[in-house]
Amino acid sequence: MVDVVCIGAHPDDVEIGMGGAVAAMADQGLVVAIVDLTNGEPTPHGSPEIRAAEAERAAKVLGAAERRTLSQPNRYLMDTIEARLELAQVLRELRPQVLFVPYPLDAHPDHLAAHSIAVAGRFYSKLTKTQMSGEPHYPRRVYQYMAVHMRIVAKPSFVIDVTDALERKIEALRAYKSQFSENESNSGIISMIDLTARTWGACIGTQAGEPFFTDEPVGVRSLAGLI
């Protein structure tokens, strides 16, 4: 059982969009798991074995308790019954209270599909009278993180202060050598991600931040939760 599951279409999506938050949650004692719907291959400089090793190193840097890679196809990820059931089965096993899922607007078809699969998988995980093993489970909250291929700036529902975790987020991204340092076309992405985090931090009066989005109201028990 875990507290939080972060879902991405590919290895490195979670690190790009919310690597700082993963590290911050782990520091606070929350048990965080990362679920990649695909193995991210093929890519110009990667292989399934390379990507798996990179993803494992990155998860360790962030303090994630577990990382799962599902069997869905990279580049051809689609919101199918099979994909929903595969994810739902994992959610019934891990039983998180909170899900973090990809932002629903993107140029990358895999990211769009990942959002739909994640939302549907949450619903499927609570089904009774099913061939899925385990007890029904319904994560209480779903939040969206942004790791998109579009040049958009969306107004977040909230921004998490990741000042103390920014260096680990960058270190985790550097674990993906096949995608960044060895891919010349992506060589400037990590610097851009670092700058983006610092920009969001400036918006909330800290050194670094990551934006999150929700379709449902966020409840707090007291004003202290908003300070």
C-alpha positions in Angstrom: 0.0 0.0 0.0 1.2 3.5 -0.8 -0.1 7.0 -0.1 0.4 8.5 -3.6 0.7 7.1 -7.2 2.1 9.4 -9.9 1.2 8.2 -13.4 3.1 9.0 -16.6 2.9 8.0 -20.2 6.7 7.5 -20.3 9.7 7.3 -18.0 10.8 10.9 -17.2 7.3 12.4 -17.6 6.7 12.4 -13.8 10.2 13.7 -13.2 9.7 16.6 -15.6 6.3 17.6 -14.3 6.6 16.9 -10.6 9.9 15.5 -9.7 10.3 18.1 -7.0 6.9 17.2 -5.5 7.8 13.5 -5.4 10.9 14.2 -3.5 9.2 16.6 -1.1 6.4 14.1 -0.4 9.0 11.4 0.3 10.8 13.8 2.7 7.5 14.3 4.5 7.1 10.6 5.1 4.6 9.8 2.3 5.0 6.6 0.4 5.1 7.5 -3.3 5.0 5.1 -6.3 5.5 6.0 -9.9 3.7 4.1 -12.6 4.9 4.5 -16.3 2.3 3.2 -18.7 4.9 2.5 -21.4 8.7 1.8 -21.3 9.3 4.9 -23.5 11.0 3.0 -26.4 11.9 3.3 -29.2 13.9 6.6 -29.0 17.0 7.7 -30.9 19.5 7.0 -28.2 17.7 4.6 -25.8 16.8 0.9 -25.5 14.3 -0.8 -23.1 17.2 -1.9 -20.9 18.8 1.6 -20.8 15.5 3.3 -20.1 14.6 0.9 -17.3 18.0 1.5 -15.6 17.6 5.2 -16.0 14.1 5.2 -14.6 15.2 3.1 -11.6 18.0 5.5 -10.8 15.8 8.6 -11.1 13.1 7.1 -8.8 15.8 6.3 -6.2 17.1 9.9 -6.3 13.6 11.2 -5.7 12.9 8.8 -2.9 10.0 7.0 -4.6 9.2 3.7 -2.8 8.3 1.8 -6.0 8.2 2.2 -9.7 6.1 0.1 -12.1 6.3 -0.1 -15.9 3.1 -1.3 -17.6 2.9 -3.1 -21.0 1.3 -0.4 -23.1 3.0 0.6 -26.4 5.0 3.8 -26.7 4.0 6.1 -29.5 0.7 4.2 -29.9 -0.7 4.6 -26.4 -4.5 4.6 -26.5 -7.3 4.7 -24.0 -8.5 1.1 -24.4 -10.3 -1.2 -22.0 -7.1 -3.3 -21.7 -5.1 -0.2 -20.7 -7.7 0.9 -18.1 -7.8 -2.6 -16.6 -4.0 -2.9 -16.4 -3.7 0.3 -14.5 -6.8 -0.3 -12.4 -5.3 -3.7 -11.3 -2.2 -1.8 -10.1 -4.3 0.8 -8.2 -6.2 -2.0 -6.5 -2.9 -3.5 -5.3 -1.2 -0.2 -4.3 -4.4 1.4 -2.9 -3.2 5.1 -3.0 -5.3 7.9 -1.6 -4.1 10.4 -4.2 -3.3 10.2 -7.9 -1.2 12.6 -9.9 -2.0 12.3 -13.6 -0.9 14.1 -16.8 -2.4 17.4 -17.8 -5.4 16.9 -20.2 -4.2 19.3 -22.9 -1.1 18.4 -24.9 0.4 18.0 -28.4 1.7 14.5 -27.6 -1.0 11.9 -28.3 0.5 9.5 -25.7 0.1 12.2 -23.0 -3.5 12.8 -23.9 -4.2 9.1 -23.8 -2.4 8.8 -20.5 -4.7 11.3 -18.9 -7.8 9.5 -20.1 -6.4 6.1 -19.0 -5.5 7.4 -15.6 -9.0 8.9 -15.0 -10.7 5.8 -16.3 -8.4 3.5 -14.4 -9.3 5.3 -11.2 -12.9 4.6 -11.8 -12.3 1.0 -12.9 -10.3 0.2 -9.8 -13.5 0.5 -7.7 -15.5 -2.0 -9.7 -17.1 -5.0 -8.1 -18.1 -8.2 -9.9 -15.0 -8.1 -12.0 -12.2 -10.5 -13.0 -9.6 -8.2 -11.5 -8.0 -9.5 -8.3 -8.0 -7.6 -5.1 -10.5 -5.5 -3.3 -12.2 -2.5 -5.0 -10.4 0.8 -4.3 -11.1 4.4 -5.3 -8.4 7.0 -4.8 -9.9 10.0 -3.1 -8.2 12.8 -5.0 -6.8 13.3 -8.5 -4.4 16.1 -9.3 -2.9 17.0 -12.7 0.8 17.9 -13.3 2.1 19.6 -16.4 4.8 18.0 -18.6 3.5 19.0 -22.0 4.8 19.5 -25.6 2.8 22.7 -26.1 3.9 26.3 -25.3 1.1 27.1 -23.0 0.9 28.7 -19.5 -2.1 27.5 -17.6 -3.3 29.0 -14.3 -2.8 26.3 -11.7 -5.1 25.4 -8.9 -2.1 25.4 -6.5 1.7 25.5 -6.6 3.8 23.3 -4.4 7.0 24.8 -2.9 9.8 22.5 -4.1 12.8 24.7 -3.1 14.4 22.0 -1.0 13.9 19.3 -3.6 14.9 21.2 -6.8 18.4 19.9 -6.9 17.2 16.3 -6.6 14.6 16.9 -9.4 17.4 18.0 -11.7 19.6 15.1 -10.6 16.8 12.7 -11.4 16.4 14.2 -14.9 20.1 13.9 -15.5 19.8 10.2 -14.8 18.1 10.0 -18.3 21.3 10.4 -20.2 19.8 8.8 -23.3 17.1 11.4 -23.5 18.9 14.5 -22.6 22.8 14.6 -22.6 23.1 12.1 -25.4 20.3 13.6 -27.5 21.5 16.9 -28.9 18.0 18.1 -29.8 17.0 17.8 -26.1 20.2 19.2 -24.6 18.6 22.4 -23.3 15.5 20.9 -21.8 16.9 20.4 -18.3 18.0 24.0 -18.0 14.5 25.1 -19.2 12.8 22.9 -16.6 15.0 24.3 -13.9 14.1 27.9 -15.0 10.4 27.0 -15.2 10.5 25.7 -11.6 12.2 28.9 -10.4 9.6 31.0 -12.2 6.7 29.1 -10.5 8.6 29.5 -7.2 8.8 33.3 -7.8 5.0 33.3 -8.2 4.5 32.0 -4.7 7.5 33.8 -3.1 9.8 30.8 -2.9 12.9 29.7 -4.9 11.2 26.9 -6.8 7.7 25.6 -7.4 5.6 23.1 -9.4 2.1 23.8 -10.6 -0.9 21.5 -10.2 -4.4 21.4 -11.4 -7.7 19.9 -10.2 -11.2 19.7 -11.5 -12.6 19.3 -8.0 -12.4 21.8 -5.1 -9.4 21.4 -2.7 -10.5 21.3 0.9 -8.4 22.5 3.9 -9.1 22.0 7.6 -7.9 25.5 8.6 -6.4 28.7 7.3 -3.0 27.4 8.4 -3.1 25.0 5.5 -3.1 28.0 3.1 -0.2 29.9 4.6 
